[in-house]
Amino acid sequence: MATGTRKAYEELKHRLVAGHYQPGTQLKEEPLAEEFGISRTPVRAALRRLVEDGLATSDGGRGIQVAAWTEWDIAEVFQLRLLLEPYAAQLAAERCTPEVLQRLEDSNARMGAAIAANKSNMASLVQDANRDFHHTLLQASGSHRLMNMLGTMIDMPVITGSFQLYARSDMEQSLHHHQDLTLAVSARDGELAKQVMQLHLQISHRRFVRSRRS
């Protein structure tokens, strides 16, 4: 990705995740290019990338618009995850295999290394490790129904992208929860895994709301 495109993309992504624009707001190339001090071409490429990410929508009649993720939509997704994902964690613990445990530990190691390095791409690396961790638990549950229902919710861009807003301490707390979940899985303690996931998601929701309002 070219430097100008990357600059525009990262700044616009941060704004969209943080709720800087109202849903449905049109993102116009010319004023954004003037604001960023670049040409319209990299802005156009950045906007296309945001559409691919699901943070914006493309309508031939109205151009590029901010995706309509309302506060109610976000709260509903967290509530649905809170209902379903602890059960997935319970099943994953009860059906744990050495391969699953290794994948969880690998995800935690990557997440910890990214936090320790504390570089400019820390949030993206932590986000990727977090996604792998949750999808590993989901797949390990062995339930295709849960996979179908939870897969897209775990990958919602407005939520996964929120790592861009978190402080390092927030990421460290999330890692601690993942480590506790891994411990529960390794002990094949389904009830403990369920309880830890409930706590993890409840705190994640509170952190998400706080970050978007700060």
RANOR-V756459 format. One line per field, one symbol per residue. psi: psi as a letter, one per 30 degrees, with the letter a starting at -180 (. if undefined). Layout:
psi = ???
//
This chain:
psi = kleeeeeeeeeeeeeeefgekkkfkkjkeeeeeeefhllfeeeeeeeeeeeefgfllkjefgaklkkijleeeeeeeeeeeeeeeeeeeeeeefgkleeeeeeeeeeeeeeeeeeeehlfgeeeeeeeeeeeeeeeeeeffgjeeeeeefeeeegjefeefffffkleeeeeeeeeeeeeeeeeeffhjeeeeeeeeeeeeeeeeeeeeeeff.
//
